[in-house]
Amino acid sequence: MRDASAYLAGLRDGREVWYRGERVEDVTTHPELGIAARHGALDFELAHDPAVKDLAITDGYSTFFALPRSAADLRRRSSLIEASTAHGKTLVVLLKEIGSDALFALLRVTHGTEYNDRVQAFYEHCRDNDLALATAQTDVKGDRSKGPSAQNDPDLYVRIVERREDGIVVTGAKVHTSCTPNVDEIIVIPTRALAEGEEDWAVAFAVPVATPGVKLLCSDYLHGADDPWTQPISSQHKMIETLTIFDNVFVPWDRVFLAGDTRRAGQLALTFVEYHRFTAVSYKLPLLDALIGLSVALAEANGIARASHVRDKLTWLIGYAETVRGLTHMAAERCRIDEATGIAYPDPLTTNIAKWTFARDYQEAVKHVIDIAGGLLVTGPGGPDWRSPELRPLLEKYYAGALPGAERLALLNLASDLLARNYAGYQSVLAVHAEGSLEAEKLMIWRSYDAQPARAYARALAGLDS
Ligand SMILES: Cc1cc2nc3c(=O)[nH]c(=O)nc-3n(C[C@H](O)[C@H](O)[C@H](O)COP(=O)(O)OP(=O)(O)OC[C@H]3O[C@@H](n4cnc5c(N)ncnc54)[C@H](O)[C@@H]3O)c2cc1C
């Protein structure tokens, strides 16, 4: 298994990455993208950390690539995702998490097809070389009321523009793709179900990031988080999303996992999401624990720990976090086994209820912690003032609460980073949209729940035939 330095060395390969209008020569040494690369390296440090090593390695390979066969395997995977996110100080690392979600889905959906041997070979390549992977599912999508073939511009969903003897050529763009500048390979899968006549858009493949024609235009949303005192998390941890453009990219057949099968395109989109929402709820848990801990610590710092309204808010936060945790564990316990492959997957109904519960109530949770913290979240002092020998004694004197000023401000800065500054905005949108929007989760809950037994019970209670 690779260590952090081997992983970072692999990223210096001439990939086409753009940040704030400029081409980036080396993503590992760039002042901002380098933070994302070092954050990504955490997934590689796990296997060398005595505290998590046993969890991080399974049969000599990264546990992330271990095919789940049982509820216990899914629980183990969930625990590892939780542990790696805790190392990332509430920010998911996602270098092996999302890619393995896609690999499991590909192995299941292509079972029994001509593509399966290629997927198996690619899976082994990723596992044996301990690769970092991005998964580009979300297309730019254009007019949401129209499918790919009805768009004014056919490139708004990634599509096959040429079929050759040695492979295919693809064009189009995916969006919001996490970690792309600092991974080895990009796995591309369809976003949605497709209709007959949309064969060109029914495409799944994988390419190394440095493939000619792959252009990564990075979001700079977290730009400027450069003060470790006021931004203790976001100055050291970052995930970069890209507009991932495929400009006539050649993909050899051994890397093509779907080409023209519209039925399997929809299956693949959904099967990936079955795993990915389980990954999502697993990685949310450290953030929810942090919100509870921060509320307790801030209440102490402000001298309001015994107030009844604070206890009420803390109880709400505990109930929220433990509901998401309980549902996550239950999704593993209620897992299903795919008959054809023997690969386990988390129960879709429970997974979607877990993800929906998290996303639906996240803003409410943030509101409670902001309430306990007070207005200093947006009016507090900056790092240069704190570091000024002349001003610091004043800040320590006037910002003291039930705890010394230095401690209270450290907690408030953490809260400000998590709840009020740019990183807070990032977490807030991540909560609602990443791994599918709220409506997508509700749709899956509706589809997964069999209402017939409940209906029959109600009719029987009313004295009616079922
Ligand atoms: C921080 C972050 C990281 C992400 N990382 C990744 C990643 O690594 N890989 C990846 O593939 N994706 C990634 N995503 C994308 C994520 O899955 C999408 O944001 C999500 O699926 C919503 O898609 P969208 O952003 O295009 O919004 P939209 O789909 O445009 O949603 C906006 C609203 O429109 C509604 N809507 C959309 N279509 C319809 C319709 N046909 N009818 C009615 N209502 C509709 C939605 O329900 C929602 O209310 C990431 C997103 C974020 C925010």
PDBQT file of the ligand as one rigid body, heavy atoms in Angstrom, charges set to zero:
ROOT
HETATM    1  C1  LIG A 501     -19.592  20.000  -2.609  1.00  0.00    +0.000 C 
HETATM    2  C2  LIG A 501     -20.170  19.057  -3.613  1.00  0.00    +0.000 A 
HETATM    3  C3  LIG A 501     -19.425  17.974  -4.051  1.00  0.00    +0.000 A 
HETATM    4  C4  LIG A 501     -19.922  17.122  -5.034  1.00  0.00    +0.000 A 
HETATM    5  N1  LIG A 501     -19.136  16.084  -5.490  1.00  0.00    +0.000 NA
HETATM    6  C5  LIG A 501     -19.553  15.343  -6.546  1.00  0.00    +0.000 A 
HETATM    7  C6  LIG A 501     -18.708  14.351  -7.132  1.00  0.00    +0.000 A 
HETATM    8  O1  LIG A 501     -17.594  14.106  -6.660  1.00  0.00    +0.000 OA
HETATM    9  N2  LIG A 501     -19.138  13.686  -8.231  1.00  0.00    +0.000 N 
HETATM   10  C7  LIG A 501     -20.364  13.934  -8.781  1.00  0.00    +0.000 A 
HETATM   11  O2  LIG A 501     -20.696  13.295  -9.773  1.00  0.00    +0.000 OA
HETATM   12  N3  LIG A 501     -21.197  14.860  -8.256  1.00  0.00    +0.000 NA
HETATM   13  C8  LIG A 501     -20.815  15.566  -7.159  1.00  0.00    +0.000 A 
HETATM   14  N4  LIG A 501     -21.658  16.511  -6.607  1.00  0.00    +0.000 N 
HETATM   15  C9  LIG A 501     -22.912  16.772  -7.295  1.00  0.00    +0.000 C 
HETATM   16  C10 LIG A 501     -24.185  16.465  -6.533  1.00  0.00    +0.000 C 
HETATM   17  O3  LIG A 501     -24.502  15.111  -6.598  1.00  0.00    +0.000 OA
HETATM   18  C11 LIG A 501     -25.246  17.373  -7.185  1.00  0.00    +0.000 C 
HETATM   19  O4  LIG A 501     -25.004  18.689  -6.716  1.00  0.00    +0.000 OA
HETATM   20  C12 LIG A 501     -26.650  16.977  -6.918  1.00  0.00    +0.000 C 
HETATM   21  O5  LIG A 501     -26.926  15.745  -7.545  1.00  0.00    +0.000 OA
HETATM   22  C13 LIG A 501     -27.621  18.049  -7.440  1.00  0.00    +0.000 C 
HETATM   23  O6  LIG A 501     -27.373  18.331  -8.791  1.00  0.00    +0.000 OA
HETATM   24  P1  LIG A 501     -27.184  19.846  -9.280  1.00  0.00    +0.000 P 
HETATM   25  O7  LIG A 501     -26.186  20.490  -8.400  1.00  0.00    +0.000 OA
HETATM   26  O8  LIG A 501     -26.932  19.818 -10.726  1.00  0.00    +0.000 OA
HETATM   27  O9  LIG A 501     -28.543  20.533  -8.960  1.00  0.00    +0.000 OA
HETATM   28  P2  LIG A 501     -29.902  20.360  -9.738  1.00  0.00    +0.000 P 
HETATM   29  O10 LIG A 501     -30.062  18.945 -10.178  1.00  0.00    +0.000 OA
HETATM   30  O11 LIG A 501     -30.017  21.417 -10.747  1.00  0.00    +0.000 OA
HETATM   31  O12 LIG A 501     -30.923  20.612  -8.558  1.00  0.00    +0.000 OA
HETATM   32  C14 LIG A 501     -31.464  21.891  -8.245  1.00  0.00    +0.000 C 
HETATM   33  C15 LIG A 501     -32.945  21.703  -7.925  1.00  0.00    +0.000 C 
HETATM   34  O13 LIG A 501     -33.613  21.267  -9.108  1.00  0.00    +0.000 OA
HETATM   35  C16 LIG A 501     -34.386  20.113  -8.830  1.00  0.00    +0.000 C 
HETATM   36  N5  LIG A 501     -34.446  19.347 -10.078  1.00  0.00    +0.000 N 
HETATM   37  C17 LIG A 501     -33.430  18.946 -10.859  1.00  0.00    +0.000 A 
HETATM   38  N6  LIG A 501     -33.886  18.310 -11.949  1.00  0.00    +0.000 NA
HETATM   39  C18 LIG A 501     -35.232  18.301 -11.856  1.00  0.00    +0.000 A 
HETATM   40  C19 LIG A 501     -36.279  17.802 -12.665  1.00  0.00    +0.000 A 
HETATM   41  N7  LIG A 501     -36.026  17.158 -13.811  1.00  0.00    +0.000 N 
HETATM   42  N8  LIG A 501     -37.551  17.964 -12.251  1.00  0.00    +0.000 NA
HETATM   43  C20 LIG A 501     -37.823  18.608 -11.088  1.00  0.00    +0.000 A 
HETATM   44  N9  LIG A 501     -36.872  19.114 -10.273  1.00  0.00    +0.000 NA
HETATM   45  C21 LIG A 501     -35.588  18.962 -10.647  1.00  0.00    +0.000 A 
HETATM   46  C22 LIG A 501     -33.626  19.404  -7.707  1.00  0.00    +0.000 C 
HETATM   47  O14 LIG A 501     -34.449  18.501  -6.965  1.00  0.00    +0.000 OA
HETATM   48  C23 LIG A 501     -33.209  20.605  -6.874  1.00  0.00    +0.000 C 
HETATM   49  O15 LIG A 501     -34.291  21.002  -6.055  1.00  0.00    +0.000 OA
HETATM   50  C24 LIG A 501     -21.199  17.350  -5.582  1.00  0.00    +0.000 A 
HETATM   51  C25 LIG A 501     -21.961  18.424  -5.124  1.00  0.00    +0.000 A 
HETATM   52  C26 LIG A 501     -21.469  19.273  -4.150  1.00  0.00    +0.000 A 
HETATM   53  C27 LIG A 501     -22.317  20.429  -3.697  1.00  0.00    +0.000 C 
ENDROOT
TORSDOF 0
